[in-house]
Each structure stands twice: as C-alpha cells, then as structure tokens.
Amino acid sequence: MVRLAVPLMVVLTLTALSAVCAVAGEVTTGSEKLSFNGFLQGRFAGGDNVEEDFALRQAFLNIIATPTERSGLVLTLATFDPNPPDHKSDDIIVFNLFAEYQISDEWSVRIGQVPTYFGLETWQGSADRVALERAAILEKARPYTAGADLNGFWWASPSDRGVWFRRAGGGGSAPDIYLGVCNGQFRASDYNNKKNYSVDLKWTADWGQYGLSWFTGDYGVFDAETSTWTETTRRACDVYGRVNTGPWAFQAEFATGKLLGSSRNGWYLQAERNMPGKPYMPFAKYEEFTNKLSPHNDTYDAIHAGLVWDVDARNELTFQITDARIHTGGSRVKDTSFGLSWQTRF
C-alpha cells in the first residue's frame, strides 16, 4: 500500500501543479485582479466553569488574487481567542494559502493549505453557521474540562495541506464530488510518507442540501521529551442534511470514527425559525458526543438556545445560552454558560 501511495501522490501532485501553472504564460503585468473580504467576531461570554471575559473570538482577512479567469490564489490571515495550542495568544496565523485552477467546466483543483470539505458544520464558515461554535464531535466541546478528552475530528484546525480535485455536479441528482490527498497534520508539515485520503459528496436541492463525507489516514503525535513521533489512526465518516421548509429550517449531522487512539461519535439536531418581516431569528440546538475510553467514556451533551439579530446587511448579533453536562472519569460536571457575539463582515 505504501509503495502504491508514493507514486500515486507524485502523479496527483504533478497533475495539480501542472494545471495551476498552465496559465503562467497568460499573466501579464497589470492584469491581476485583487480583492479582500473577511469578518471580525467579538464576544462577551461566561459561565459556571469559565470566567466572564471580553474576547476577540476570531478575525479573518481573505486576500484573493485572480490573475486569469481560470486561476486564483487565496491567502487567509486569522487570529483567535483562544488560539490553537501550537500558537501564542494574539498570533496572526496563515490559516489558508492555496492556488486554485479551473481545469474545465466541471473539474477544478486546489493545492496548498486548504479548508476541509468534510461534513457540513466543519465546512461552513462562521457567517453561515447559526450557533456560536461548531458541534463538539466536529471541533471540540466547550468549555474545556480538566482530564476530559473531548476533542472532535477537526479540533486543531479545519484546514490541511494537500491537493483536492472537485467535480461540479451541476445540480439535479448529481453531487459535487471532492477527492483529496493531504498530510493529515492540519496546518503542519508531515512527519512520515503516509498520506490521508478523503471523499466528499454534496447534493443541493430546492428544499435544502445533504451529503456524505469520509476520510482515512493517520495523525502523528510528537513527544517533546523523547523527540519521537507516535502514529495514531485518524479516520471518520459523516452524514448530514439541511431542510428549508418555509419559515422553518432543520439541520442534522452525525459523525463517527477514530482519533488519538479511541473511537468517537456524535450528532446534533438544530432548528431555526425565520420571522418574516423581523430582523431576528430564534434557534435551538441539541448535541451529543462520546469518546469511548476505558474504563469510563468521556461524554458531552448540551442544549443551546439563542437569537440571531441582523443589525444590517454587514452586522449581526447572536445571543446564546448553553446548558451542558460533561461526564469524565466517573465524575459529572454540569455547566451553564452564555455568549453574546458581534460579527461584522466586509
């Protein structure tokens, strides 16, 4: 399998690079197009197990270059509070950096540090997501509980380094298809020659959207004391659906797999109620997450309820209350928390 994977990776990478570089001769001085967009999200939050805090939850700046009609380059700079574990507070992170090329009307390719296509909430941007945070099975349970391993499949980042081919379905019964090969180390360099593989199928319909996702590979854990890497299995599958029925919208997702030496699964169900002629929308979300450890599972379940208020076309307020229960190592923790978030887009 390893012998086959290495030449396969070489072929895929060379194919992607040749597609992206094919337009190099078409670019002339002054013909480049440059655009910017992004958002900033400030938040005041607190709860039973966290201090009340004003935080710059996250900020993104996308710099997009389109040298030709078929090619593009995207650089995303970001900062978070809290930042990922491999960064200091207030660091500016290169979150995404990839080249994109439209091979044909149906096929396109991205190569570089690319946001994942896995599932729905992991793939969604913050502007589209209703709840303040992604589901625990997809990212992580919040707030963090000492001694509990409640990390989801994309706890370190929803981005990875690799190459992804996309075939546009064109609507109807044909799905958008995404085929990927990546390091599997999120935004870090790989530690061995093995790669992660993924397939994502996404359908859209008049009533909503649904899809299937799968990936398999490994994740390397580095031990600083011994300067050695430990290989762990990292694989998951996901099924999701979203239904828009008049003023109501319902969204559900289930994911299961293995990460950091243990099997994990989780799901959520979300309901939204659009209020015609009103600037606000109430929502509710229930989720469960289980990390199957021995002798005790680490579990998390929570009810989130909130209100999204569209201040104007570019500004949005979200207020959310969460009632969560965390079970770890035979002990139970109950947590009630709140968050008030202001998001502005440009």
C-alpha positions in Angstrom: 0.0 0.0 0.0 2.9 2.4 0.9 4.7 1.6 -2.4 1.5 2.4 -4.3 0.7 5.5 -2.3 4.0 7.2 -3.0 3.9 7.2 -6.8 0.2 8.0 -6.7 1.0 11.1 -4.6 3.6 12.1 -7.1 1.2 11.8 -10.0 -1.6 13.7 -8.3 0.7 16.5 -7.1 2.3 16.9 -10.6 -1.1 16.9 -12.2 -2.4 19.6 -9.8 0.8 21.7 -10.2 0.8 21.5 -14.0 -2.9 22.6 -14.0 -2.3 25.5 -11.7 0.9 26.6 -13.5 -0.6 26.1 -17.0 -1.8 29.7 -17.1 1.6 31.3 -16.1 2.3 32.4 -19.6 -1.1 34.1 -19.8 -0.5 36.5 -16.9 0.7 40.0 -17.9 1.7 42.9 -15.8 -1.3 44.9 -14.6 -3.8 42.2 -15.5 -4.0 40.8 -12.0 -7.2 41.3 -10.0 -7.0 41.6 -6.2 -9.9 41.6 -3.8 -10.4 41.5 0.0 -13.0 40.2 2.3 -13.3 38.9 5.9 -15.0 39.3 9.2 -14.4 40.1 12.9 -16.2 38.4 15.8 -16.1 39.9 19.3 -17.7 38.2 22.2 -18.6 38.6 25.8 -19.0 35.2 27.5 -19.1 33.5 30.8 -20.4 30.5 32.8 -20.2 28.2 35.7 -16.7 26.9 34.7 -15.2 29.9 32.8 -14.5 33.5 33.8 -16.6 36.3 32.3 -14.4 37.6 29.5 -14.4 40.1 26.6 -12.7 38.3 23.7 -11.7 38.8 20.1 -13.1 35.3 19.3 -11.9 35.3 15.8 -11.0 37.5 12.9 -10.3 36.6 9.2 -8.8 38.5 6.3 -9.0 36.9 2.9 -6.8 38.2 0.2 -7.9 36.9 -3.2 -5.9 37.2 -6.4 -7.4 36.2 -9.8 -4.7 36.6 -12.4 -6.8 34.9 -15.1 -10.4 33.8 -15.5 -9.4 30.2 -14.6 -6.8 30.7 -11.9 -6.8 32.1 -8.4 -4.7 32.4 -5.3 -6.2 32.7 -1.8 -4.4 33.8 1.4 -6.3 33.8 4.7 -4.9 35.5 7.7 -6.6 34.8 11.1 -6.4 35.3 14.8 -8.4 33.5 17.5 -9.1 33.8 21.2 -8.2 31.2 22.4 -5.6 30.4 19.7 -4.9 26.8 18.6 -2.5 25.0 21.0 0.5 25.4 18.7 0.3 29.3 18.7 0.6 32.0 21.3 -2.2 34.4 22.1 -2.8 37.1 19.5 -0.6 35.4 16.9 -1.6 36.1 13.3 -1.9 32.8 11.6 -1.6 31.8 7.9 -4.9 29.9 8.1 -5.3 29.1 4.4 -2.9 29.5 1.4 -3.7 27.8 -1.8 -3.8 28.0 -5.6 -6.9 27.1 -7.5 -7.4 26.3 -11.2 -10.5 25.6 -13.2 -9.4 22.7 -15.4 -12.7 22.5 -17.3 -16.4 23.5 -16.9 -16.7 20.5 -14.5 -13.3 20.0 -12.9 -11.2 22.2 -10.7 -8.2 21.7 -8.4 -6.9 23.3 -5.2 -3.4 22.8 -3.9 -1.8 24.1 -0.7 -3.2 24.7 2.8 -6.9 24.2 2.1 -10.1 24.3 4.3 -11.7 20.9 4.6 -14.9 19.8 2.7 -15.8 17.4 5.5 -19.4 17.3 6.5 -21.5 20.5 6.9 -20.6 22.5 10.1 -16.8 21.9 9.6 -17.1 23.1 6.1 -19.4 26.1 6.9 -17.9 29.5 7.6 -18.9 31.5 10.7 -21.1 33.7 8.6 -23.3 30.7 7.7 -23.2 28.9 11.0 -26.0 29.8 13.4 -24.6 28.6 16.8 -21.6 30.2 18.3 -19.4 27.1 18.0 -19.2 24.0 15.8 -20.6 20.8 17.2 -18.2 19.0 19.7 -17.8 15.9 17.5 -16.5 18.1 14.7 -14.3 20.5 16.6 -14.3 20.2 20.5 -16.5 20.5 23.5 -16.6 23.9 25.2 -15.8 24.8 27.9 -12.8 22.6 28.3 -13.0 20.3 31.3 -9.8 19.2 33.0 -9.0 15.5 32.5 -11.5 15.0 29.7 -10.6 14.2 26.1 -13.5 15.9 24.2 -11.6 16.8 21.0 -13.5 16.3 17.8 -12.1 15.3 14.4 -11.0 18.8 13.5 -10.0 20.1 16.9 -6.7 21.6 15.7 -7.9 23.3 12.5 -10.4 22.8 9.7 -7.5 23.2 7.2 -4.9 20.8 6.0 -2.1 20.7 3.4 -2.6 18.7 0.2 -4.4 18.6 -3.1 -8.2 18.4 -3.8 -10.0 17.8 -7.1 -13.6 19.0 -7.4 -16.2 17.8 -10.0 -19.2 20.1 -10.1 -22.4 18.2 -10.2 -24.4 21.0 -11.8 -27.5 20.5 -9.6 -30.2 17.9 -10.0 -29.3 14.4 -8.9 -25.6 14.7 -9.5 -23.5 15.7 -6.4 -20.4 17.9 -6.2 -17.5 15.5 -5.7 -14.3 16.3 -3.8 -11.3 13.9 -3.9 -8.4 14.8 -1.6 -4.9 13.7 -0.6 -3.3 15.5 2.3 -0.8 15.3 5.1 -3.4 14.8 7.9 -1.4 17.0 10.2 -3.7 20.0 9.9 -1.5 23.1 9.2 1.8 21.4 10.0 4.3 19.5 7.9 4.0 15.8 7.6 6.2 13.5 9.8 6.2 10.4 7.5 5.5 9.3 3.9 1.9 8.2 4.6 -1.0 10.4 3.5 -4.6 10.9 4.3 -7.4 10.3 1.7 -10.8 11.8 1.6 -14.0 11.7 -0.5 -16.9 14.2 0.0 -20.2 14.1 -1.8 -22.6 17.1 -1.6 -26.0 17.4 -3.1 -28.2 20.6 -3.3 -31.9 20.7 -3.9 -34.8 23.2 -3.9 -35.6 22.1 -0.3 -32.1 22.1 1.1 -28.8 20.1 1.0 -27.4 16.8 2.1 -24.1 14.9 1.9 -21.7 12.2 2.8 -18.0 12.5 3.8 -15.2 10.0 4.5 -11.5 10.2 5.2 -8.8 7.8 6.4 -5.2 8.1 7.4 -3.1 8.8 10.4 -2.1 11.6 12.7 1.4 11.9 14.3 1.7 12.9 18.0 5.1 14.4 18.9 6.7 13.7 22.3 9.0 16.6 23.2 10.7 14.6 26.0 11.8 11.7 23.8 11.8 13.6 20.4 9.8 10.8 18.9 6.5 10.6 16.9 3.7 8.2 17.7 1.4 7.2 14.8 -2.3 7.2 15.6 -5.3 6.3 13.4 -7.4 9.2 12.2 -10.5 8.3 10.2 -14.1 9.3 10.2 -17.3 9.3 8.2 -20.2 11.9 8.2 -23.7 12.2 7.0 -25.7 15.4 7.1 -28.8 17.1 5.9 -30.5 20.5 5.9 -34.1 21.1 5.1 -35.7 24.6 4.5 -39.5 24.5 4.8 -41.0 28.0 4.7 -40.1 29.9 7.9 -38.6 26.8 9.5 -35.1 25.2 8.8 -33.8 22.0 10.3 -30.2 20.8 10.2 -28.8 17.5 11.4 -25.4 15.8 11.3 -23.8 12.5 12.5 -20.1 11.7 12.5 -18.2 8.6 13.8 -14.6 7.4 13.6 -11.3 7.1 15.4 -8.9 9.8 16.7 -5.9 9.8 19.1 -6.3 6.1 19.9 -10.1 6.0 20.7 -13.4 5.7 18.9 -15.6 8.8 18.9 -19.1 9.6 17.7 -21.5 12.4 18.0 -24.5 14.1 16.4 -26.6 17.3 16.6 -30.1 18.5 15.6 -30.7 22.2 15.0 -34.0 24.1 14.4 -34.3 27.7 13.2 -37.4 29.9 12.9 -37.2 32.8 10.4 -39.6 35.6 11.4 -41.0 37.2 8.2 -40.5 41.0 8.3 -38.5 40.8 11.5 -34.7 41.2 11.9 -34.3 38.4 14.4 -34.3 34.6 14.2 -34.5 32.2 17.2 -32.8 28.9 17.1 -32.2 25.8 19.3 -29.6 23.0 19.0 -29.1 19.7 20.9 -25.9 17.7 20.6 -24.2 14.6 22.0 -20.6 13.5 21.9 -19.0 10.3 23.2 -15.3 9.4 23.4 -15.1 5.6 24.0 -12.3 5.3 26.6 -11.6 2.5 29.1 -12.9 2.1 31.8 -15.0 5.2 31.5 -16.3 7.1 28.5 -15.9 10.8 28.2 -19.2 12.2 27.2 -20.7 15.6 26.5 -24.3 16.7 25.8 -25.7 20.2 25.5 -28.7 22.2 24.7 -28.1 25.6 23.0 -30.8 28.2 22.6 -30.3 31.6 21.1 -31.3 34.5 19.0 -29.6 35.9 15.9 -30.3 39.6 15.2 -29.4 41.1 11.8 -28.4 44.7 12.7 -27.9 45.4 9.0 -26.5 43.7 5.9 -23.0 43.5 7.4 -23.5 43.3 11.1 -25.0 40.5 13.2 -25.6 40.0 16.9 -26.0 36.5 18.4 -27.0 35.7 22.0 -26.8 32.1 23.1 -27.4 30.2 26.4 -25.9 26.7 26.8 -26.8 24.0 29.3 -24.2 21.3 29.1 -23.3 18.1 31.0 -19.8 16.6 30.9 -19.1 13.1 32.2 -15.4 12.1 32.6 -13.5 9.5 34.7 -16.6 8.6 36.7 -17.4 12.2 37.6 -20.1 14.5 36.2 -19.9 18.3 35.7 -22.8 20.5 34.8 -22.1 23.8 33.1 -24.4 26.7 32.2 -22.8 29.3 30.0 -23.8 32.3 27.9 -22.3 34.2 25.0 -23.1 37.5 23.2 -21.3 37.8 19.9 -21.0 40.7 17.5 -19.9 39.8 14.0 -19.2 42.3 11.2 -18.3 41.3 7.7 -16.6 43.3 4.9 
